[in-house]
Amino acid sequence: MSSYFDIIMIPLQLLIVFFTIYYFVISFFGIFPRKKERKILEPRTTFAVIIAAHNEEKVIGQLVENLHLLKYPDDKYDIFVVADNCTDKTAAVATKAGSQVFERYNDNELEQGKGFAMEWMFTKLFAMKKQYDAVVIFDADNLVHPDFLMEMNNRCCKGEKIIQGYLDSKNPNDTWISGVFAISFWMINHIWHLAKYNIGLSCVLGGTGMCIATDVLHKYGLGATCLTEDMEFTMKSLLDGIPTTWAHDAIVYDEKPLTFKQAWNQRIRWAQGHFDVGGRYIPKLFVEGLKQGNIVLLDGVIDLIQPYFLLLSTVFIICSYIYTFVPFYTNVLYAILPYEIWQVIGIGQYIFPVVVLLKIHASLKSWFYLLLYPIFIYSWIPITAIGWFHRHEHTWSHTAHTRSISFNDVLVPESAEIGPKQIVLPKNSK
């Protein structure tokens, strides 16, 4: 009987072993101290800073004011806000704060959302008399480290075309949801993005805090057909030999969801988009990767296959529980890897978050939230399943932003390695 199930279960176990080892090994390259980088400090790159905003009057002003404080020559960057189908005072607030505002209205629900707004803005940007070397994209709820553009300038001058900055949290202590969300981003930043950049693999754009060379945007456009246009753009470019690089010291502070419902809805959208992009780009990247013998392209496949792997792993765990009562397949896990190695990997899953929190000098509250972190991780299972069933839907779900913090009210770390890693409000702040 087991032979019939082995047709499925043995390949499934082989996949689990491969991905487990792959993720574990990659993670190590993100926890070691970084090599000292020789940076280009002369500001040579001109930037168009673009913010897509839909009903963001509560936060847009603080971001624009913050962007005017960046340590970069004023004549080398301009700030543009796309007020996309707004029914509030977003445009007026952004104008008053000192940005150039372009208002967009579109009644077609199928052409609404950040991707469409950005594409619309790019056509405006490319038609301007003044042209820019690169475009930097932020979300309306962000705050930005003063050195952000200088760090991106360094990478642009070194020939990097698509660059993702360090996505931090501006509200890691608001609720346990924002706290565990922040931890997940810190983990991804270090044991995935930084790790992959250190060994020459491509990262993935995160939707904000990203820099794209203008000539690349001219060629591809951002793409607005998907709920995760940043991931789609990453894979499109990767297929053409342009990887996404990582700027660890280009820090942007993002607002994390405050409630479980907000986090749930946002992650479902991410899962939907991930499956959508995966369905279209996994075959292309896999074929080209094999054809060229290109590990960077094959690693892109691994990026896209993650939600599928999560679902398959869940199925296997369920089967393994059944196996304890009815051994209906051949268990080869311990034949491939000794039990001791599985123990080491299991312990490593608990050690990596501790190392990352130590590196960034996390607050005491973040250490408490680490105890709740498994809840956040396991909630990805039903979210991913729902995302798969709704993977062909492209309806945009906007997350309301409310964390109104002025940049003058925060204490900013000097780098992504030296804390405090959180936004710290003054004691007299109300």
DOLO-821542 format. One record per residue (C-alpha): x, y, z; residue number from 1. Coordinates in steps of 0.25 Angstrom, whole numbers, plus 5000, padded with zeros to 4 digits. Example, Ala and Ser with C-alpha at 12.3 -4.5 7.8 and 13.67 -1.06 7.14 Angstrom:
 east north   up num
 5049  4982 5031   1
 5055  4996 5029   2
//
This chain:
 east north   up num
 5000  5000 5000   1
 5011  5010 5004   2
 5017  5009 4990   3
 5005  5016 4984   4
 5007  5028 4994   5
 5022  5028 4992   6
 5020  5033 4978   7
 5016  5046 4985   8
 5022  5045 4999   9
 5036  5042 4995  10
 5038  5054 4985  11
 5031  5063 4995  12
 5041  5059 5006  13
 5052  5061 4997  14
 5047  5075 4994  15
 5045  5078 5009  16
 5060  5074 5011  17
 5065  5083 5000  18
 5057  5095 5004  19
 5060  5094 5019  20
 5075  5092 5016  21
 5075  5104 5006  22
 5068  5114 5015  23
 5076  5109 5027  24
 5090  5111 5020  25
 5086  5125 5014  26
 5082  5130 5027  27
 5096  5129 5033  28
 5101  5139 5023  29
 5092  5150 5029  30
 5096  5148 5043  31
 5111  5150 5042  32
 5117  5164 5043  33
 5117  5172 5030  34
 5130  5175 5023  35
 5134  5190 5023  36
 5128  5196 5010  37
 5136  5207 5003  38
 5125  5217 5000  39
 5124  5228 4989  40
 5121  5240 4997  41
 5120  5250 4986  42
 5105  5253 4982  43
 5105  5250 4967  44
 5091  5244 4965  45
 5078  5252 4962  46
 5066  5246 4968  47
 5051  5247 4966  48
 5044  5243 4980  49
 5030  5238 4977  50
 5019  5235 4987  51
 5006  5229 4983  52
 4995  5233 4993  53
 4981  5230 4994  54
 4973  5237 5006  55
 4986  5239 5014  56
 4984  5253 5019  57
 4988  5248 5034  58
 5002  5244 5030  59
 5006  5250 5016  60
 5010  5263 5022  61
 5020  5257 5032  62
 5027  5249 5021  63
 5028  5261 5011  64
 5034  5270 5023  65
 5043  5258 5026  66
 5048  5257 5012  67
 5052  5271 5012  68
 5062  5268 5023  69
 5070  5258 5016  70
 5085  5260 5015  71
 5085  5262 5000  72
 5086  5274 4992  73
 5073  5280 4989  74
 5075  5282 4974  75
 5078  5267 4972  76
 5064  5262 4977  77
 5050  5266 4975  78
 5037  5261 4983  79
 5025  5257 4975  80
 5012  5252 4982  81
 5001  5245 4974  82
 4988  5248 4980  83
 4981  5235 4975  84
 4965  5236 4975  85
 4966  5244 4988  86
 4953  5249 4995  87
 4961  5256 5007  88
 4971  5267 5008  89
 4983  5258 5003  90
 4986  5268 4992  91
 4985  5280 5000  92
 4993  5275 5011  93
 5004  5270 5002  94
 5005  5283 4995  95
 5006  5291 5007  96
 5017  5282 5012  97
 5025  5285 5000  98
 5023  5274 4989  99
 5019  5275 4975 100
 5005  5268 4974 101
 4998  5261 4963 102
 4984  5258 4965 103
 4978  5245 4958 104
 4964  5241 4957 105
 4959  5228 4951 106
 4945  5222 4952 107
 4949  5208 4947 108
 4952  5199 4959 109
 4960  5190 4951 110
 4970  5201 4949 111
 4971  5206 4963 112
 4983  5203 4973 113
 4997  5207 4975 114
 5003  5200 4962 115
 4993  5208 4953 116
 4996  5221 4960 117
 5011  5219 4959 118
 5010  5216 4944 119
 5002  5228 4942 120
 5012  5237 4949 121
 5023  5231 4941 122
 5017  5236 4928 123
 5016  5250 4934 124
 5031  5249 4939 125
 5037  5244 4926 126
 5030  5255 4919 127
 5036  5266 4928 128
 5047  5275 4923 129
 5056  5272 4935 130
 5060  5257 4935 131
 5065  5249 4947 132
 5075  5237 4948 133
 5067  5229 4957 134
 5053  5228 4963 135
 5051  5226 4978 136
 5038  5221 4983 137
 5031  5222 4997 138
 5018  5219 5003 139
 5011  5231 5009 140
 5012  5225 5024 141
 5027  5224 5023 142
 5038  5232 5030 143
 5052  5232 5024 144
 5066  5232 5030 145
 5074  5245 5027 146
 5085  5237 5019 147
 5075  5230 5010 148
 5078  5237 4997 149
 5093  5237 5000 150
 5093  5222 5002 151
 5085  5220 4989 152
 5094  5230 4982 153
 5106  5221 4986 154
 5099  5209 4980 155
 5095  5216 4967 156
 5109  5221 4965 157
 5114  5207 4966 158
 5105  5202 4955 159
 5094  5196 4963 160
 5080  5198 4955 161
 5069  5193 4965 162
 5072  5195 4980 163
 5063  5191 4992 164
 5065  5199 5005 165
 5064  5194 5019 166
 5050  5193 5023 167
 5048  5196 5038 168
 5036  5199 5046 169
 5032  5213 5052 170
 5022  5207 5062 171
 5028  5193 5067 172
 5023  5196 5081 173
 5008  5200 5078 174
 5002  5186 5079 175
 5006  5172 5079 176
 5002  5171 5064 177
 5011  5183 5060 178
 5022  5177 5069 179
 5022  5163 5063 180
 5021  5169 5049 181
 5033  5178 5052 182
 5041  5165 5056 183
 5037  5158 5043 184
 5043  5170 5035 185
 5055  5170 5043 186
 5057  5155 5041 187
 5055  5156 5026 188
 5064  5168 5025 189
 5076  5161 5032 190
 5075  5146 5029 191
 5069  5147 5015 192
 5072  5160 5008 193
 5085  5163 5014 194
 5089  5149 5014 195
 5086  5148 4999 196
 5093  5161 4995 197
 5105  5156 5002 198
 5106  5144 4994 199
 5103  5150 4980 200
 5088  5146 4979 201
 5076  5155 4976 202
 5067  5161 4986 203
 5052  5165 4984 204
 5046  5179 4984 205
 5038  5182 4996 206
 5028  5192 4991 207
 5034  5204 4998 208
 5048  5209 5001 209
 5053  5205 4987 210
 5061  5211 4976 211
 5060  5208 4961 212
 5069  5214 4950 213
 5061  5222 4941 214
 5066  5215 4928 215
 5061  5202 4934 216
 5047  5208 4937 217
 5047  5213 4923 218
 5049  5199 4918 219
 5039  5191 4927 220
 5030  5200 4934 221
 5026  5196 4948 222
 5015  5187 4944 223
 5001  5189 4949 224
 4994  5176 4946 225
 4997  5169 4960 226
 4994  5172 4974 227
 5009  5171 4977 228
 5015  5179 4966 229
 5028  5181 4973 230
 5030  5165 4972 231
 5026  5165 4958 232
 5036  5176 4954 233
 5047  5168 4961 234
 5045  5156 4953 235
 5043  5163 4940 236
 5056  5170 4942 237
 5063  5157 4947 238
 5059  5150 4935 239
 5067  5160 4927 240
 5079  5159 4935 241
 5077  5171 4945 242
 5077  5166 4959 243
 5071  5174 4971 244
 5082  5178 4981 245
 5081  5182 4996 246
 5085  5195 5003 247
 5085  5191 5017 248
 5088  5205 5022 249
 5077  5212 5014 250
 5066  5211 5025 251
 5051  5214 5023 252
 5042  5213 5034 253
 5028  5207 5031 254
 5015  5207 5038 255
 5012  5193 5042 256
 4997  5188 5044 257
 4991  5190 5058 258
 4981  5179 5058 259
 4980  5165 5054 260
 4969  5168 5044 261
 4978  5178 5037 262
 4990  5169 5037 263
 4981  5158 5032 264
 4976  5166 5020 265
 4989  5171 5016 266
 4996  5158 5016 267
 4985  5151 5008 268
 4987  5162 4998 269
 5002  5159 4998 270
 4999  5144 4997 271
 4990  5146 4985 272
 5000  5154 4978 273
 5011  5144 4981 274
 5003  5132 4975 275
 4999  5141 4963 276
 5014  5145 4960 277
 5019  5131 4963 278
 5009  5124 4953 279
 5014  5133 4942 280
 5029  5134 4945 281
 5033  5121 4952 282
 5033  5113 4939 283
 5041  5125 4931 284
 5051  5126 4942 285
 5053  5111 4944 286
 5055  5109 4929 287
 5064  5120 4927 288
 5072  5117 4939 289
 5075  5103 4935 290
 5078  5107 4921 291
 5088  5117 4925 292
 5093  5110 4937 293
 5089  5122 4945 294
 5088  5120 4960 295
 5083  5135 4962 296
 5071  5131 4953 297
 5068  5118 4960 298
 5069  5125 4973 299
 5058  5134 4968 300
 5049  5122 4966 301
 5052  5118 4981 302
 5047  5132 4985 303
 5034  5130 4977 304
 5032  5116 4982 305
 5032  5119 4996 306
 5016  5120 4998 307
 5015  5107 4991 308
 5026  5101 5000 309
 5018  5105 5012 310
 5005  5098 5007 311
 5013  5086 5004 312
 5020  5086 5017 313
 5007  5087 5024 314
 5001  5075 5017 315
 5013  5067 5020 316
 5012  5071 5035 317
 4998  5066 5035 318
 5002  5053 5028 319
 5013  5051 5038 320
 5003  5051 5050 321
 4995  5041 5043 322
 5008  5033 5040 323
 5009  5031 5055 324
 4997  5023 5055 325
 4997  5017 5041 326
 5010  5017 5034 327
 5005  5018 5020 328
 5018  5023 5013 329
 5033  5022 5014 330
 5039  5032 5023 331
 5053  5036 5017 332
 5055  5049 5024 333
 5065  5042 5034 334
 5071  5034 5024 335
 5075  5047 5016 336
 5079  5055 5028 337
 5083  5049 5042 338
 5074  5052 5053 339
 5085  5061 5060 340
 5085  5070 5048 341
 5070  5072 5049 342
 5072  5076 5063 343
 5082  5086 5060 344
 5073  5092 5049 345
 5061  5092 5059 346
 5070  5099 5069 347
 5075  5109 5059 348
 5060  5114 5056 349
 5060  5119 5070 350
 5074  5125 5071 351
 5073  5133 5058 352
 5062  5143 5063 353
 5070  5144 5076 354
 5083  5148 5068 355
 5075  5158 5060 356
 5069  5165 5072 357
 5082  5165 5079 358
 5089  5171 5066 359
 5079  5183 5065 360
 5078  5185 5080 361
 5063  5182 5081 362
 5055  5188 5092 363
 5050  5180 5104 364
 5036  5180 5098 365
 5041  5174 5085 366
 5047  5162 5093 367
 5033  5160 5100 368
 5027  5160 5086 369
 5037  5150 5081 370
 5029  5140 5090 371
 5017  5143 5082 372
 5024  5142 5069 373
 5020  5127 5066 374
 5006  5131 5066 375
 5009  5141 5054 376
 5017  5131 5047 377
 5006  5120 5048 378
 4995  5129 5044 379
 5002  5129 5030 380
 4997  5115 5027 381
 4982  5119 5026 382
 4986  5132 5020 383
 4994  5125 5009 384
 4983  5115 5006 385
 4973  5127 5004 386
 4982  5134 4996 387
 4984  5122 4987 388
 4969  5121 4985 389
 4968  5136 4981 390
 4981  5137 4974 391
 4974  5142 4961 392
 4967  5153 4968 393
 4973  5167 4966 394
 4964  5175 4975 395
 4973  5185 4983 396
 4971  5186 4998 397
 4976  5199 5004 398
 4982  5199 5018 399
 4978  5211 5026 400
 4990  5219 5032 401
 4988  5226 5045 402
 5002  5227 5052 403
 5004  5242 5050 404
 5019  5244 5055 405
 5027  5256 5051 406
 5042  5253 5048 407
 5046  5263 5058 408
 5040  5255 5069 409
 5048  5242 5066 410
 5062  5237 5070 411
 5068  5231 5058 412
 5079  5220 5059 413
 5092  5222 5051 414
 5091  5209 5044 415
 5083  5196 5042 416
 5093  5190 5052 417
 5093  5200 5063 418
 5081  5203 5072 419
 5072  5207 5077 420
 5065  5201 5065 421
 5051  5206 5068 422
 5045  5220 5066 423
 5046  5226 5080 424
 5037  5237 5084 425
 5042  5248 5094 426
 5037  5246 5108 427
 5029  5259 5107 428
 5022  5255 5095 429
 5007  5254 5095 430
//
